[in-house]
């Protein structure tokens, strides 16, 4: 039995942030964050999925964002 609705998903890369490192001769270094997503990558992937579904003659009914990552340090339940 085939379903009436389609579903699809995509993965977006982690976001980054800049932090000063070093004591003498401080430098800025880029780090990946487990709590952020690269929003440019996310938006491009979402648009690509919309266009793929549209080219197949489908309409997007719902988008459900599901996230995974880390909580703030020191937050424990």
VENUR-V40564 format. One record per backbone hydrogen bond with DSSP energy under -0.5 kcal/mol. CO is the residue of the C=O (numbers start at 1). NH is the residue of the N-H. If there is no record, write none. Layout:
# VENUR-V40564
co->CO nh->NH
co->CO nh->NH
This chain:
# VENUR-V40564
co->13 nh->38
co->15 nh->33
co->17 nh->31
co->19 nh->29
co->21 nh->27
co->27 nh->21
co->29 nh->19
co->31 nh->17
co->33 nh->36
co->34 nh->70
co->36 nh->15
co->37 nh->39
co->38 nh->42
co->39 nh->43
co->40 nh->44
co->41 nh->45
co->42 nh->46
co->43 nh->47
co->44 nh->48
co->45 nh->49
co->46 nh->50
co->47 nh->51
co->48 nh->52
co->49 nh->53
co->50 nh->54
co->51 nh->55
co->52 nh->56
co->53 nh->58
co->54 nh->57
co->59 nh->61
co->63 nh->65
co->72 nh->75
co->74 nh->76
